[in-house]
Amino acid sequence: MSHINEKEESVLDLEKTQMYFTRHTSIYLASFILLMMIVHTITILYDARKLYDEYLQNNTELTKNFFNSVTQKNVQIVKVFLDEIKEDKKLLQKFKNRDRIGLQRDTMKYFKRLGIVSPHLNNIHYHLPSCESFLRMHKPEAFGDNLSMKRPMVKEVIDTKQFSYGFENGRFGAYFRVVAPLYDNDGFLGVIDFGISLESLIDELEAFNQSINLIAFPYSKDIESNFKDGDALKKHQLIKSGNYFVIGSNKIVNINQIIDSISAVSENTHKIVTVSDEYYLINSSLKIYNHKGEVIGFILNVKDIKKQANELFRTLFYI
């Protein structure tokens, strides 16, 4: 009987041992599988974060290079026109004599050519030494207003007599200007300035990087009143967000929701937001500087990443 009991005990011990190993093996296997899933998820999220950071860096550099190339190209175009205008003695005489109609007539050939050479350069503006507006080629009926408080670049060129260019806070936010003094043999006549259309700049930027581009600049009551009075951009809208105004295309369906989802527009906004089942990556690292090197605004680049978000979801959950 003792031998039988010993056998039974041995069998029981063996079964217990097998059960023990089976149970612990299952736990170890489950733990290993869980660990591998965690590693897999971390790897995917790391790769996604890496792509996110690379996109932000590349997007910022591409947009910055685009702005530099477009603005510098137009500065060079303006310089060519300036060389011709400075040698046009009849035109300079009309400006000297304050012959507005004659000056408009003589400048028209340059104004028309300018629009053909560059779609961005949409105005030529003459100013008197007093900083009084003398002739706007894009709006000749408006003249006589003193711009010493509204056009800092014009005031500076009048004071220094030095050629200057850069972005300037104006009636509708940041506007790129090229400003130069004009002389004849008797001395200083006044100032001429050329402006790049903000609308065309936004449109070309969107075509360039295939994304939504919004321009943000500090809130101003003057800008707000200009828009309310209807004297504003034709294809774009102005939206107030905190201490900033944001200019965006009227074609953007979700523009208000996109801006609201940011919660607080700033020059350091980098985030992914969800609007009506759409995913957007928002990057505002590109600053806009004036001719003095001061930050006067920034660009909000909004990229539709719904496709990338769906691919990440499918990768994570093997769908």
FENPE-V215047 format. One line per field, one symbol per residue. ss: DSSP state (A for helix, B for strand, O for the rest). psi: psi as a letter, one per 40 degrees, with the letter a starting at -180 (. if undefined). A space follows every 10 residues. Layout:
BEGIN
ss->???
psi->???
END
This chain:
BEGIN
ss->OAAAAAAAAA AAAAAAAAAA AAAAAAAAAA AAAAAAAAAA AAAAAAAAAA AAAAAAAAAA AAAAAAAAAA AAAAAAAAAA AAAAAAAOAA AAAAAAOOOA AAAAAAAAAA AAAAAAAOOO BBBBBBBOOO OBBBBBOOOO OOOOOBOOOO OAAAAAAAAA OOOBBBBBBB OOBBBBBBBB BBBBOOBBBB BBBBBBOAAA AAAAAAAAAO OBBBBBBBOO AAAAAAAAOO OOOOOBBBBB BOOBBBBBBO OOOOAAAAAA AAOOOOOOOB BBBBBOOBBB BBBBBBBBBB OOOOBBBBBB BBBBOAAAAA AAAAAAAOO
psi->dddddddddd dddddddddd dddddddddd dddddddddd dddddddddd dddddddddd dddddddddd dddddddddd ddddddegdd ddddddefgd ddddddeddd dddddddhed heihhiiide ehhdhhdegd ehiehheded gdddddddde fhhiiiihha dfahhhihhi ihiadeahda ihiiihhddd ddddddddef ihhihiiihh ddddddddee gaideiihhh hbeiihhiie ehdfdddddd eddhhiefhh ihihhfeihh hhhfehihia eeeiheaihh hhhhfddddd ddddddef.
END
